[in-house]
């Protein structure tokens, strides 16, 4: 019984790691395009909430949210 369990675990782990180690060129190209995209310096969001009270009356609230980016990717040209 223990032998079968050990063989099953070994086989399962080997199948999971073989898929994790696979490298698809098309997927890598998409990933590199996303990574190279300019993210900008701010993030802007428009949000609208519809609040409904217990009498089923609706009230709309709209928000505009702007965040300043404090993070950035480091490149080889960064000077510290």
Secondary structure, 3 states (H helix, E strand, C coil): CHHHHHHHHHHHHHHHHHHHHCCCHHHHHHHHHHHHCCCCCEEEEEEEEEEECCCCCEEEEEEEEEEECCCCCCCCCCCC
